[in-house]
Amino acid sequence: MRRAPSVPPAIPGLRFERQLGAGGFSDVFLYEQQLPRRRVAVKVLLAEHLSEQTREAFVAEANLMAQLSAHPYIVTIYTADVAPDGRPYLAMEYCEGPSLAEQAKLRTFAVADALRTGVRLASAVGTAHAAGILHRDIKPANVLTNAYGWPALTDFGISQAVELDVAPSAAAGEASEVGTTGASGTQTVGLSIPWSPPEMFEDEPRPDVRSDVFSLAATVYTLLAGRTPFEIPGQSNGAADLISRIERGTVTPLGRDDVPASLVATLQKGLAKDRASRFDSAVDFARALQRVEMELAYAPTPIDLPNLAQPQRRETPSSASEETRVRQVTTVDAQPAQLAPVAGPSADETVVRQPIQTVQPSSADSSATIRRELPKPAVVTAPTTPSTAPDTDAGRKRRRRLTAVLVACAAVLVVGGGVTAGILLQGADPTSTPTTASTGAPIQLDQVPTPEPVSVQPSADGTSVVFTWQNPKPADGDQYIWQRTDGPSDAPKVPTNDQAASVDLPSPSANVCISVVVLRGGVTSAKPLEMCAQG
């Protein structure tokens, strides 16, 4: 029987609105914060379960969660305190969207959506691992949706330390929770059976980062299948049945034709019974999902991790030149009508191009409409003969000002020419003939290297062939794109991070050919590598 919800505490600066949820050791309420005005979710521990141990664990976990609050896919923690009635509470970001568990009940995710969500969740978990935090309860119900539609992972360790959720049933797809004793024999550990790795069912569970990888893979599987990885439709799926299948490592097939084999293999590796056979980290799992995205020609989802090598900012007294000053806004009139066009500058004239603005009265009212026109040359004519005016101070000042104007104009032309040359070079075809500079020396443009062949090895059963190549001049971030060239011209281009490609043979005597290029910074090899397997 479910218990009655607790009374929401009166918290200074917060106004109670309604209850959001209830657990075994806490309730979650929606409040409106007065300053700054926003809605916050407040998790409050129950008074009847308070002890010195739970208080200490609550403080420790709140401090850990605060370290992760800046991550885009982790629920933001605003504050933690003790209410006037003595109950500790945690105020956090209110995510009004449905959780992944609620979404999975309504629909099965498209492959692209599941991959994108998996990479983002793996980024959040990898960030927690970098901070020394194991989640230990990753499941669709613990992934909320924020106001931008992004996943927001919550309950980092707090449920394991101070809360034991009691599910209404142990049916498959529900979060079945059991109590176990940890290594100390006294700590209660929450356990969501359908997404938990087999090591969590040992007498003394000792989870590590690979345990979270298992739960990540189980969560992505649930989004794709609409059920948990070890649930068998039409059969008994109670807690004991699920634990037995998890310990044996018998994953139920997805049953979807649109899921590529590479994604199935990635999930199977993440759900391996032996943790040594899983991915070593959440980041490795995210990279495997990215490779599937590239295989399907999707843009890879970024992996958001903290910059752990960020240099410390040094506090130095600011100089007068670095201080912020308040300046008045200066207004200028539009330029007068453009100069009359000229046939062209003479040899002793300096040309300066300026944008021309003309002001025309609007037909609707007395306001003016500014129209920009293409810039036309304005001519500054240098004196060709010495001045006959007396060499007075005023004359010398006028000559110095004129000289400064001419020098500035020349500098504008030099800089503008350099910028134009840079733009032309950036847009140049890397396969074109090197451009000759004004000094006569050729300008060399870096080219993306062409791969070099290594081997062509048919399989033992003659059903496939593996092409292997190497990069003669590798660089960080290099990738490869290969394409079959023995068939139609519209054969798909396959991106890969590996220097090998496996191609199925229609028959043992068939001839198969591929072309391979290096992809570097959005530019491919000027000349592809051609490789063939002769039947």
C-alpha positions as CSV (number, residue, x, y, z in Angstrom):
1,M,0.0,0.0,0.0
2,R,1.4,3.4,-1.0
3,R,1.9,5.8,1.9
4,A,0.3,9.2,2.1
5,P,2.5,12.1,0.9
6,S,4.3,14.2,3.5
7,V,3.4,17.8,4.2
8,P,5.5,20.2,2.1
9,P,7.8,22.3,4.3
10,A,7.5,26.1,4.5
11,I,10.8,27.3,2.9
12,P,11.7,31.0,3.0
13,G,11.7,32.5,-0.5
14,L,9.8,29.5,-2.0
15,R,6.0,29.2,-2.6
16,F,4.6,25.7,-2.7
17,E,2.5,24.7,-5.8
18,R,2.0,21.0,-5.9
19,Q,3.6,17.5,-5.4
20,L,5.6,16.0,-8.2
21,G,6.4,12.5,-6.9
22,A,7.0,10.3,-3.9
23,G,9.7,7.7,-3.0
24,G,10.5,5.5,-0.2
25,F,12.6,8.0,1.7
26,S,11.7,11.4,0.1
27,D,9.0,13.4,-1.6
28,V,9.5,15.8,-4.5
29,F,7.4,19.1,-4.6
30,L,7.1,21.9,-7.1
31,Y,7.8,25.4,-5.7
32,E,8.0,28.8,-7.2
33,Q,11.2,30.7,-6.2
34,Q,10.5,34.3,-5.6
35,L,13.9,35.8,-6.5
36,P,15.0,35.2,-9.1
37,R,11.5,34.1,-10.1
38,R,11.5,30.5,-11.5
39,R,10.0,27.1,-10.8
40,V,12.1,24.6,-8.9
41,A,11.8,21.0,-7.9
42,V,12.4,20.4,-4.2
43,K,13.3,17.0,-2.9
44,V,12.6,16.7,0.8
45,L,13.7,13.8,3.1
46,L,11.0,12.2,5.2
47,A,11.2,13.1,8.9
48,E,10.6,9.5,10.1
49,H,13.7,8.3,8.3
50,L,16.2,10.9,9.4
51,S,19.4,9.8,11.1
52,E,22.8,11.2,11.4
53,Q,24.0,8.8,8.7
54,T,21.4,9.9,6.2
55,R,22.1,13.6,6.9
56,E,25.8,13.2,6.3
57,A,25.2,11.2,3.2
58,F,22.7,13.8,1.9
59,V,25.2,16.6,2.4
60,A,28.0,14.7,0.7
61,E,25.9,13.7,-2.3
62,A,24.5,17.2,-2.7
63,N,28.1,18.6,-2.8
64,L,29.0,16.0,-5.4
65,M,26.0,16.8,-7.6
66,A,26.8,20.5,-7.4
67,Q,30.1,19.8,-9.2
68,L,28.2,18.4,-12.2
69,S,25.5,21.1,-12.4
70,A,27.1,23.0,-15.2
71,H,26.8,20.0,-17.6
72,P,24.0,20.5,-20.3
73,Y,22.6,17.0,-19.8
74,I,22.7,16.8,-16.0
75,V,19.9,18.3,-13.8
76,T,21.2,21.6,-12.2
77,I,21.3,21.8,-8.4
78,Y,20.5,25.3,-7.1
79,T,20.8,24.8,-3.3
80,A,20.7,22.4,-0.4
81,D,19.6,23.3,3.1
82,V,17.5,22.3,6.1
83,A,13.9,23.5,6.2
84,P,12.6,25.2,9.4
85,D,10.9,21.9,10.4
86,G,14.3,20.1,10.4
87,R,14.0,18.2,7.2
88,P,16.9,18.5,4.7
89,Y,15.9,19.5,1.2
90,L,17.5,19.8,-2.2
91,A,16.3,22.5,-4.7
92,M,17.0,21.7,-8.3
93,E,16.1,22.5,-11.9
94,Y,12.5,21.7,-12.7
95,C,12.3,19.6,-15.9
96,E,8.7,19.8,-17.1
97,G,9.1,17.4,-20.0
98,P,8.3,13.7,-19.7
99,S,11.1,11.3,-18.6
100,L,12.5,8.8,-21.1
101,A,10.5,6.0,-19.3
102,E,7.3,7.9,-20.0
103,Q,8.3,8.5,-23.6
104,A,9.3,4.9,-24.2
105,K,5.8,3.8,-23.1
106,L,4.3,6.0,-25.8
107,R,6.6,5.3,-28.7
108,T,9.8,3.5,-29.8
109,F,12.6,5.8,-30.6
110,A,13.9,6.2,-34.1
111,V,17.5,5.0,-34.5
112,A,18.8,8.6,-35.0
113,D,17.0,9.8,-31.8
114,A,18.3,6.8,-29.8
115,L,21.9,7.4,-30.9
116,R,21.7,11.1,-30.2
117,T,20.2,10.5,-26.7
118,G,22.8,7.8,-26.0
119,V,25.8,10.0,-26.8
120,R,24.4,12.8,-24.7
121,L,23.7,10.5,-21.7
122,A,27.2,9.0,-22.0
123,S,28.6,12.5,-21.9
124,A,26.8,13.2,-18.7
125,V,28.0,9.9,-17.1
126,G,31.5,10.3,-18.3
127,T,31.6,13.8,-16.7
128,A,30.4,12.2,-13.4
129,H,33.1,9.5,-13.6
130,A,35.7,12.2,-14.2
131,A,34.6,13.8,-10.9
132,G,34.8,10.5,-9.1
133,I,31.0,9.8,-9.0
134,L,29.3,6.5,-9.9
135,H,25.6,6.9,-10.7
136,R,24.7,3.2,-10.1
137,D,21.0,3.7,-11.0
138,I,20.9,4.8,-14.7
139,K,17.5,4.0,-16.2
140,P,14.9,5.8,-18.4
141,A,13.0,7.0,-15.3
142,N,16.0,8.9,-14.1
143,V,16.4,10.8,-17.3
144,L,14.1,13.8,-17.5
145,T,13.5,16.3,-20.3
146,N,14.3,19.9,-19.8
147,A,12.7,23.0,-21.4
148,Y,14.8,22.6,-24.5
149,G,13.9,19.0,-25.1
150,W,17.4,17.8,-24.0
151,P,17.8,14.7,-21.7
152,A,18.7,15.6,-18.1
153,L,20.2,12.9,-15.9
154,T,19.2,13.1,-12.2
155,D,19.6,11.2,-9.0
156,F,23.4,10.9,-9.0
157,G,24.1,8.7,-6.1
158,I,21.5,10.3,-3.8
159,S,19.0,7.4,-4.3
160,Q,21.7,4.9,-3.4
161,A,22.7,6.8,-0.3
162,V,19.5,7.9,1.3
163,E,16.5,6.6,-0.8
164,L,15.0,3.2,-1.6
165,D,12.3,3.6,-4.2
166,V,9.5,1.0,-3.9
167,A,7.9,0.1,-7.2
168,P,4.2,-0.9,-7.2
169,S,5.0,-4.2,-9.0
170,A,7.9,-6.2,-10.3
171,A,6.6,-6.4,-13.8
172,A,9.0,-6.0,-16.7
173,G,9.7,-2.4,-17.6
174,E,9.0,-1.2,-14.1
175,A,11.7,0.0,-11.8
176,S,11.9,-2.9,-9.3
177,E,14.0,-2.0,-6.3
178,V,15.5,-4.4,-3.8
179,G,17.5,-3.7,-0.7
180,T,21.0,-5.2,-0.3
181,T,23.9,-4.6,2.0
182,G,27.0,-3.0,0.7
183,A,30.6,-3.8,1.6
184,S,30.1,-2.2,5.0
185,G,27.1,-4.4,5.7
186,T,25.1,-1.3,6.8
187,Q,24.5,0.9,3.7
188,T,21.2,0.4,1.8
189,V,21.7,0.4,-2.0
190,G,18.9,1.0,-4.4
191,L,18.7,-1.4,-7.3
192,S,16.7,-1.1,-10.5
193,I,16.7,-4.7,-11.7
194,P,15.9,-4.5,-15.4
195,W,18.9,-2.1,-16.0
196,S,21.4,-3.4,-13.4
197,P,24.5,-5.4,-14.3
198,P,25.0,-8.9,-12.9
199,E,27.7,-7.8,-10.4
200,M,25.1,-5.8,-8.5
201,F,23.4,-9.1,-7.5
202,E,26.5,-10.4,-5.7
203,D,26.5,-10.7,-1.9
204,E,29.0,-7.7,-1.8
205,P,28.4,-5.6,-4.9
206,R,31.5,-3.6,-6.0
207,P,30.3,-1.6,-9.0
208,D,32.7,0.4,-11.2
209,V,32.5,2.6,-14.3
210,R,31.7,-0.4,-16.4
211,S,28.6,-1.0,-14.3
212,D,27.3,2.3,-15.4
213,V,28.2,1.5,-19.0
214,F,25.9,-1.6,-18.7
215,S,23.0,0.5,-17.5
216,L,23.7,3.1,-20.3
217,A,23.5,0.3,-22.9
218,A,20.3,-1.1,-21.3
219,T,18.7,2.3,-21.4
220,V,19.4,2.8,-25.1
221,Y,18.1,-0.7,-25.8
222,T,14.9,0.2,-23.9
223,L,14.4,3.3,-26.1
224,L,14.8,1.2,-29.3
225,A,12.8,-1.9,-28.2
226,G,10.1,-0.4,-26.0
227,R,11.0,-3.0,-23.4
228,T,14.0,-3.9,-21.2
229,P,16.9,-6.0,-22.6
230,F,16.1,-9.1,-20.7
231,E,12.3,-9.1,-20.9
232,I,10.8,-11.8,-23.2
233,P,7.3,-10.9,-24.5
234,G,4.7,-13.4,-23.6
235,Q,6.8,-15.1,-20.8
236,S,7.2,-14.5,-17.1
237,N,9.2,-11.4,-16.5
238,G,9.2,-11.1,-12.7
239,A,12.2,-10.0,-10.7
240,A,13.6,-13.5,-10.3
241,D,13.3,-14.2,-14.0
242,L,15.1,-11.0,-15.0
243,I,17.9,-11.5,-12.5
244,S,18.4,-15.1,-13.9
245,R,18.6,-13.8,-17.5
246,I,20.9,-11.0,-16.5
247,E,23.3,-13.3,-14.8
248,R,23.3,-15.6,-17.8
249,G,23.7,-12.7,-20.2
250,T,20.8,-13.7,-22.5
251,V,19.8,-10.5,-24.2
252,T,16.5,-10.6,-26.0
253,P,16.8,-9.7,-29.7
254,L,15.6,-6.2,-30.6
255,G,13.3,-7.3,-33.3
256,R,13.8,-4.3,-35.5
257,D,15.0,-4.5,-39.1
258,D,16.0,-0.8,-39.3
259,V,18.6,-1.1,-36.5
260,P,22.1,-1.7,-38.1
261,A,24.2,-4.6,-37.1
262,S,26.9,-2.3,-35.8
263,L,24.5,-0.8,-33.3
264,V,23.3,-4.2,-32.2
265,A,27.0,-5.2,-31.7
266,T,27.6,-2.0,-29.7
267,L,24.7,-2.7,-27.4
268,Q,25.7,-6.3,-26.9
269,K,29.2,-5.3,-25.9
270,G,27.8,-2.8,-23.4
271,L,25.5,-5.5,-22.0
272,A,28.2,-8.2,-21.7
273,K,27.9,-10.4,-18.6
274,D,31.6,-10.1,-17.9
275,R,32.5,-6.5,-17.2
276,A,36.0,-7.0,-18.7
277,S,34.2,-7.5,-22.1
278,R,32.4,-4.2,-21.9
279,F,33.6,-0.8,-23.0
280,D,36.2,0.5,-20.5
281,S,34.4,3.9,-20.1
282,A,31.3,5.8,-20.9
283,V,33.3,7.9,-23.3
284,D,34.3,4.7,-25.3
285,F,30.6,3.8,-25.4
286,A,29.7,7.3,-26.7
287,R,32.4,7.0,-29.4
288,A,31.1,3.6,-30.6
289,L,27.6,5.2,-30.9
290,Q,29.2,8.1,-32.9
291,R,30.8,5.6,-35.3
292,V,27.3,4.1,-36.0
293,E,26.0,7.7,-36.6
294,M,28.8,8.3,-39.2
295,E,28.1,4.9,-40.8
296,L,24.5,5.9,-41.3
297,A,25.7,9.3,-42.7
298,Y,24.3,11.2,-39.6
299,A,26.2,14.1,-38.2
300,P,28.0,12.8,-35.1
301,T,26.6,14.1,-31.8
302,P,29.2,16.0,-29.8
303,I,30.6,14.4,-26.7
304,D,30.5,17.1,-24.0
305,L,33.2,16.6,-21.4
306,P,34.8,19.1,-19.0
307,N,38.2,20.6,-19.8
308,L,40.1,19.0,-16.9
309,A,43.3,20.7,-18.0
310,Q,41.9,24.2,-17.8
311,P,44.7,26.6,-16.6
312,Q,44.1,28.5,-13.4
313,R,43.3,32.2,-13.8
314,R,45.9,34.4,-12.2
315,E,44.6,37.4,-10.3
316,T,46.6,40.4,-11.5
317,P,45.9,44.1,-10.8
318,S,44.2,45.6,-13.9
319,S,46.0,48.5,-15.6
320,A,44.3,51.7,-16.6
321,S,44.0,50.5,-20.2
322,E,42.0,47.5,-19.1
323,E,39.4,49.4,-17.0
324,T,35.9,49.7,-18.2
325,R,34.9,53.2,-19.0
326,V,31.5,54.8,-19.8
327,R,31.4,56.5,-23.2
328,Q,28.8,58.7,-24.7
329,V,27.1,57.5,-27.9
330,T,28.2,59.5,-30.9
331,T,25.9,60.1,-33.8
332,V,27.0,61.1,-37.3
333,D,25.1,62.3,-40.3
334,A,24.8,60.3,-43.4
335,Q,27.5,60.9,-46.0
336,P,26.7,63.5,-48.7
337,A,25.8,62.5,-52.2
338,Q,28.5,60.4,-53.9
339,L,31.3,62.0,-55.9
340,A,30.9,62.2,-59.6
341,P,32.4,59.2,-61.4
342,V,35.8,59.7,-62.9
343,A,37.5,57.9,-65.7
344,G,40.2,56.6,-63.5
345,P,43.1,57.7,-61.3
346,S,46.2,59.1,-62.9
347,A,49.7,57.8,-62.0
348,D,50.1,60.3,-59.1
349,E,46.6,59.7,-57.6
350,T,45.8,57.4,-54.6
351,V,42.4,55.6,-54.8
352,V,40.4,55.0,-51.5
353,R,37.1,53.1,-51.7
354,Q,34.5,54.1,-49.3
355,P,30.9,52.9,-48.8
356,I,28.4,55.5,-50.1
357,Q,25.1,56.1,-48.4
358,T,22.3,58.2,-49.9
359,V,19.3,59.5,-47.9
360,Q,16.0,59.6,-49.6
361,P,12.7,60.9,-48.1
362,S,10.2,58.2,-47.4
363,S,6.9,58.5,-49.3
364,A,4.9,57.4,-46.2
365,D,6.2,60.0,-43.7
366,S,8.9,62.6,-43.2
367,S,11.5,60.0,-42.0
368,A,14.5,59.1,-44.2
369,T,15.3,55.8,-45.7
370,I,19.0,54.9,-46.0
371,R,20.0,53.0,-49.1
372,R,23.5,51.4,-49.4
373,E,25.1,51.4,-52.8
374,L,28.1,49.7,-54.1
375,P,31.3,51.6,-53.2
376,K,32.8,53.8,-55.9
377,P,36.3,55.2,-56.0
378,A,36.9,58.5,-54.3
379,V,40.1,60.2,-55.6
380,V,42.6,61.9,-53.4
381,T,45.0,63.8,-55.7
382,A,48.6,64.4,-54.5
383,P,50.2,67.7,-55.4
384,T,52.4,67.4,-58.4
385,T,54.2,70.7,-58.0
386,P,55.7,72.3,-54.9
387,S,53.5,74.8,-53.2
388,T,54.2,78.5,-53.8
389,A,52.7,79.5,-50.5
390,P,55.0,80.9,-47.9
391,D,56.6,78.3,-45.6
392,T,54.6,79.3,-42.6
393,D,53.7,77.1,-39.6
394,A,50.1,76.7,-40.9
395,G,51.4,75.5,-44.3
396,R,53.8,73.0,-42.7
397,K,50.9,71.6,-40.6
398,R,48.7,71.2,-43.7
399,R,51.5,69.3,-45.5
400,R,52.0,67.0,-42.5
401,R,48.3,66.2,-42.4
402,L,48.2,65.5,-46.1
403,T,51.3,63.2,-45.8
404,A,49.6,61.3,-42.9
405,V,46.4,60.8,-45.1
406,L,48.4,59.5,-48.0
407,V,50.4,57.0,-45.7
408,A,47.1,55.8,-44.2
409,C,45.6,55.3,-47.6
410,A,48.6,53.3,-48.8
411,A,48.3,51.1,-45.6
412,V,44.7,50.4,-46.4
413,L,45.5,49.2,-49.9
414,V,48.3,46.9,-48.6
415,V,46.2,45.3,-45.9
416,G,43.2,45.0,-48.2
417,G,45.4,43.3,-50.8
418,G,46.7,40.8,-48.2
419,V,43.3,39.9,-47.0
420,T,42.0,39.4,-50.5
421,A,44.9,37.2,-51.3
422,G,44.2,35.1,-48.2
423,I,40.6,34.7,-49.2
424,L,41.5,33.6,-52.7
425,L,44.0,31.1,-51.3
426,Q,41.5,29.6,-48.9
427,G,39.0,29.0,-51.6
428,A,41.6,27.7,-54.1
429,D,41.4,24.2,-55.5
430,P,44.1,22.1,-53.8
431,T,44.7,20.2,-57.1
432,S,45.3,23.4,-59.1
433,T,48.7,24.7,-60.2
434,P,50.6,26.5,-57.4
435,T,50.2,30.2,-57.5
436,T,53.2,32.4,-58.0
437,A,53.6,35.3,-55.5
438,S,54.9,38.7,-56.5
439,T,58.4,37.7,-55.5
440,G,58.4,34.8,-58.0
441,A,58.4,32.0,-55.4
442,P,55.5,29.5,-55.7
443,I,53.0,29.3,-52.9
444,Q,52.7,25.7,-51.8
445,L,49.3,24.4,-50.7
446,D,49.0,21.5,-48.3
447,Q,47.2,18.5,-49.9
448,V,45.3,15.7,-48.2
449,P,47.4,12.5,-48.8
450,T,46.2,9.6,-50.8
451,P,45.9,6.3,-48.9
452,E,48.4,3.6,-49.8
453,P,47.3,-0.1,-50.2
454,V,48.3,-2.7,-47.7
455,S,46.5,-6.0,-48.4
456,V,43.3,-7.6,-49.9
457,Q,42.4,-10.7,-47.9
458,P,39.3,-12.9,-48.7
459,S,37.6,-14.6,-45.9
460,A,38.0,-18.4,-45.3
461,D,34.5,-19.2,-46.6
462,G,34.8,-16.9,-49.6
463,T,31.8,-14.7,-48.7
464,S,33.6,-11.5,-48.1
465,V,36.9,-9.7,-48.6
466,V,38.8,-7.2,-46.4
467,F,40.6,-4.3,-48.0
468,T,43.4,-2.8,-45.8
469,W,45.2,0.5,-46.4
470,Q,47.5,3.0,-44.6
471,N,47.8,6.7,-44.3
472,P,51.2,7.9,-45.5
473,K,51.0,11.2,-43.6
474,P,48.5,10.8,-40.7
475,A,47.2,13.8,-38.8
476,D,44.9,14.1,-35.8
477,G,41.2,13.7,-36.7
478,D,41.8,12.0,-40.0
479,Q,39.0,9.8,-41.2
480,Y,38.3,7.7,-44.3
481,I,35.5,7.3,-46.8
482,W,35.3,4.2,-49.0
483,Q,32.9,3.4,-51.8
484,R,32.4,0.4,-54.1
485,T,33.3,1.2,-57.7
486,D,32.5,-2.2,-59.4
487,G,28.7,-1.5,-59.4
488,P,26.4,1.4,-59.9
489,S,27.9,4.9,-59.8
490,D,25.6,5.9,-56.9
491,A,27.0,3.3,-54.5
492,P,26.9,4.6,-50.9
493,K,30.0,6.3,-49.4
494,V,30.9,4.8,-46.1
495,P,32.8,6.9,-43.5
496,T,35.0,5.1,-41.0
497,N,37.8,5.6,-38.5
498,D,39.4,2.3,-39.3
499,Q,42.0,1.6,-42.1
500,A,40.1,-1.4,-43.3
501,A,36.8,-2.2,-45.0
502,S,34.9,-5.5,-45.3
503,V,32.9,-6.1,-48.4
504,D,30.5,-9.0,-49.1
505,L,31.1,-11.0,-52.2
506,P,28.1,-12.0,-54.4
507,S,30.0,-15.1,-55.4
508,P,33.5,-16.5,-54.7
509,S,34.6,-15.7,-58.2
510,A,33.3,-12.1,-58.2
511,N,35.5,-9.1,-58.8
512,V,35.0,-6.3,-56.2
513,C,36.7,-2.9,-56.3
514,I,36.6,0.0,-53.9
515,S,38.0,3.6,-53.8
516,V,39.3,5.1,-50.6
517,V,40.1,8.8,-49.7
518,V,41.3,10.5,-46.5
519,L,38.9,13.0,-45.0
520,R,40.7,15.8,-43.1
521,G,39.0,19.0,-42.0
522,G,36.2,18.6,-44.5
523,V,38.6,18.1,-47.4
524,T,39.3,14.7,-49.1
525,S,42.3,13.3,-51.0
526,A,42.7,14.8,-54.4
527,K,43.3,11.4,-55.9
528,P,41.5,8.3,-54.4
529,L,43.1,4.9,-53.8
530,E,41.7,2.2,-56.1
531,M,41.8,-1.4,-54.8
532,C,40.3,-4.6,-56.3
533,A,39.8,-8.2,-55.4
534,Q,40.1,-10.4,-58.4
535,G,37.9,-13.5,-58.4
